Amino acid sequence: MAEGKTVCVTGATGFIASWIVKMLLERGYTVRGTIRNPEKAKYLMQFPGANERLQLLQADLLTPGSFDSVVQGCDGVFHTASPVIPYDQEDVDPETQLLDPAIKGTVNVLESCAKAKGLKRVVLTSSIGAVAYTPHRVPGAVLDESSWSDIDHNRDNKLWYVLSKTLAEKAAWDLAKQQDLDMVVVNPSGVFGPVLNDSLSMSNELLLNILNGKSKVIPNWVIGQVGVKDVAMAHILAYEHPEAEGRYICSERVAHFSELFSLLAKLYPEYHIEGKQDNGPPRLAPYKLSSEKIKKLGLTFQPMEDVVHETVTCFKDLKLLA
C-alpha cells in the first residue's frame, strides 16, 4: 500500500508526530519530516527504515511559502505542528505564542499544499479543544464531530490553547473548501503514552507529577484520555482510507481527574499517591465523547490502564522515576 509513496509530517519531533513518523516508516512510506532544530531531531534517524526513507527538512510555520518545496511531490501531508503552552503558565502572550503560530502556520502549510501537484490528502491534527469547550455542554452530554467549541466563551475565559485549536481548525476548513483540498481532521483528547525521545508532553507531565508527589491537590477537571499510538494510527487510517471524510474524534474515555489519581494509586501503590480534592466549585460531571466514527475506520483503542503502564515504564527508563 505504501510502496513508492512519499508523505510529509510537519513538526516531526512532536509527541504525536514522532509516532506518526515511526509508524509510517514501518509501513514502508518515504517520509519528509519538517523540523526547527536539527540537533533535537537526531533521534528520528534511529527509527527502522529512517536511513533509507526519512528526510529531515527545516521549515518555518510563519513564513509563507516555506513549505512549498517540502510538500511538492508528496502524496499526503500530515500537519501536526502547533504550539503548546503549559497549562499552569501565567505569563502567556496569546497572540504571539499561540494564536498566530497555530492559525497562520496552518494556513501557510495548507496554502503550500494547495500549490502541490498530485497531492491526494491532508490530515490535520486538531484537538478535542476545538470540540468540547462550550458553556452549553450539559453533564452526560454525548459530543460527536458536529460539536464545536465556543469561541467567545474561550476568549472570555482566557482558554488560549483551546481557542487556538478552534480558530486554526476553522481556518483550515475555510481554506480547504476554497482551494478544493481533500482534508481530514483528527481531534484527539488528552494524549498519554511513551515518548520516543527524552522530552515529555504536557499531558505526560501531569501523570509524572502525580507519581512523584508534586501534585497533591486533585484539580476539578474532566479530561478525555487516549494513548499516543492510537492517535498516530488514527491519522494514518484517515489518510489511507479513501472514504474517510470530515472530523474524527479520538478518545478512549472521559473521566474526572480524581479517577486518574485513583488509577495510578491502584496500579502503583509503591508511590504513595495522595491527592486532596479541590475545595472549589462542585465537582464537574463528565461528558462523553463519541469515537464511533474513527472505530469504523478500523481503530481499536488500547485501554488506558495499558497506556499508563507503558508511560510509567517510559518514565523509569528515562530515570524520571525510581
N, C-alpha and C positions, 0 to 999 in steps of 0.2 A: 504493500500500500504506500509506503513512504519512499520507495526506491526512486532516486533521482530528483526528489522534491527538496526544495530549499525554502526554509521559513525563517522569519526574523522574530526574535524575542527582545523587546525593549526592556531596559533596566535589568539586564540578565543576572546581576549579582543579588537581586532582591530575594526575600524569603520564598515567595511563591514562584517567582521567575526562575530561580536556580533549579527548582524541582522540575519545572516545565522543560528547561534545557536538558536536564539529565534524562527525563523520560522520552523526549523527542529523539535524542541521540540513541537511546536504547531501541527505539522503533525504526531506526535507520535513516532518519532525516539528516540533511545537511542544515546546520543552524548558524545563523548570523546573530550574535548577541551584542546589543549595544551596551556600553559601559561608560562610566565617567572616570574611574580611577583604575588604570591597568594593574597597579600593584595589588589592589583588593580583589581583582578578578582572576588572579593566577590559579586559584583552586578549581575554577571551572575546567581548566585544561587537564585536570586529573580524572575527569569522567571518562568511562569507557567510550571509545569512538571519537573523543574530542580532538586528538591529534590529526585525524583524517577529515573530520566533518564539522568542526567548530571554528568559526571565525569570530574574533572579538574586535569590535569597531567602536570608536569613540563618536558620540553624537550628543548634541545639546538640545534638550527639550524646548528651550525657549528661543532657539534660533530657527526661524522659518527656513525651510529647505534643507535643514541639517540631515534629515532622514531620506532625502530624495535618492541618493546613490545607494543607501543601505537597503532600501526595500525594493529597488528596481531589480527585476528578475526573480523575485520571491513568489512562491505560490500562495503563501499565507503570512500574516503578521499577527503576533500576539503582543498587544500593547499592555504591558503590566506596570511600566514605570510611573510612579506617582509619589509625591512626598507624604511622609507620615510624621506627625508631631506627637511626642509623648503625652499621654492623657493627663499627666499632672503638671505639665509645663505651663507656667502662667505668662511668661514674657513672650507671647506669640504675636508676630505681625501677620495677621491672617492673609492680607493681600499678597505680600511678597513671599511668605513661607509656604502657603498652602494653595490659595485660590489661583494665583497667576500660574504657578507651575502645573497644577492639575488641569486647569481649563485650557490655557494657551498651549501647554505641552501636548494635550490630547488633540487639539485642533491642528497643531503643526504636524504631528505624526499622521493623522488621517488625511491631511492635505497632500502629504508626500505619497500616501497610499493611493489616493485618487489619481495621481500622475503616473503611477507604475503600470506598465503594460503586463497583462497576463496574471495579475493578482486576483486570486479567486475569493479569498475571505479574510476578514479582520476579526480577531477575537479580542474583545476589550475586557480588561479586569476592572470591574466596578466594585461595589460593596453593598452589603445589606444596609449600610448607612444611607444609600440612595433609595431604600425601600421602606424602612420601618419607623423612621423618626417623624411622627406626626401626632399632634395633640388629639386627634380624633380616634387614635387607636384605643380599643377597649380591652379589658382583661379577657383572655381566652380567644381573642380575635385570631383568625387564620389569614395570614398575609400571603399573597401569591405575587406573581410577576406583574400584575396590573397595579400594584401599590407603589406610590411614590412618597418619599419624604417631603415634608412641608418646608419650603424654602424660607418663608418669613419666620416660622417658628424656630428654625435652627439658627437663623441670623440673630434673632432677638435673644436667644439663649446662648449665643456665642459657641455653638457646636460647629467649630470651624472645619474640622475634618469631615464630618457628615455633610456639611454644606458644600465643601469642595468636591466630594464624590458625586453629590446630586447634580451640581451645576456642570461638572465635567461630563457626566453621562448624558445629560440633556443636550449639551452642546454637540456631543458625539452623534447622537441620533439625528439632530438637525442637519449636521454636515453630511452624514451618511445618506440621508434622504436626498439632499441637494445634489450630491455627487454620484448617486446611484451605486453606493458601496454596499457590498454584501457583508454586513456586520452582525456578529452575535456577541452578546454581553453575558458575562458570568458575575453573579452577585453573591460572593461568599460572606458568611457571618464571621465571628471571631475565629481566626485561624491559628491552630496549635500544631505542634509536631516537631520532629527533629530537624535541626538546621544542618546545612551541608558545608558551612564554614564555621567560624568562631564568633559570629555576630548574632545576637538574639533579637528576635522580633519583639514588638511591644507586647503582644499577647503572651508570648512565652515568658517575658519578664514578670508578668502577673503571676504565673504559676511558680516561678522561681522565688519570688518574694513571699509567697505563702509558705513554701517549703523551708526557706532559710529564716523565717520568723520576722522578716521586715514588715510584713502585712499582718497587723494584729486586729484591725477593725474590718469587719465584713461590710463592704460597700453595698448600699441599697441599689444594686444594679441588676438588670435582667440581661443576659448575654447569650447570643447564639454561639454555637460551638461546632467546629468541623476540623478534620485533620488536613494538613497541608498536602499530603499526597492525593487525597480525594479532590481537592481544589485544582491541583495541577492536572489531574486526569479529566476533570470536568472541562477544562479549557481544550484539551486535546480531542475529547469526544465532540465538543461543539465545533471544532474545526473539521474533523474527519467525517461527520455525518452530514451529507448534503441537505437533509431535511431539517436540520437544526435552524431555528429562527428566533429572533427576539431576545428576551432576557431569560436567564436561568439562575434561580436561587439555589445556593449550595450550602446546606446546613444540616448537620446530623441531629442537633437538638437545640432547644432553647430552655434555659433554666436560670433561676435566681442565683446570684453569685455565692450565696451560702451553700448551695449544692456542690459547687466546685471545692469549697473548703472541706465539706463533708466527704467528698470522693477522695481527695488527697489524704485526709486523715485516716480513712478506711484502708487505702492502698499502702500508705507509708506511715504506720504508727510510730516508727523509729524517729520521725522528725518532730514529734510532739506538737502538732499543729494546733494552735489555739486562736480562735477568732471571736471577737465580741461583736454583736450586732450593732450596726449603726443606729443611734437613737434619734435619727432624723424623722422624716415623714413616714407614714405607714409603709410596710413592706410592699414593694411593687409586685404585681401579679404577672407571671409570664404570659406572653402572647405565643402564637405558633407561626412557624414558617413552613410553607408547603414546598418541599423539594421533589414533588412527584414528577415535574417536567424533566429534570435532569436524570432522574431514575429511568425514565423512558428511553433515554439515550444509552442506557446500559451501565450507569454508575451505581455501584453498591458501596454504601458508606461503611467505613471502618468504625467500630464502636469507640466512643470517646474514652472508655476505660483503656483500650489498647493504644490509642493515640497518646494518652497521658503517660502510659508505661514507656513508650518509645521516647517521649520527650524527656522524662526523668533520666532514662538511661543515657540520653544525649548530654544532659547536664552533668552527669557523673563522668562521662568520657572527656568533657571539656574542663573537668576539675572545678566545676561551679558548685558541686555538692559532694560531700564525703560519701 
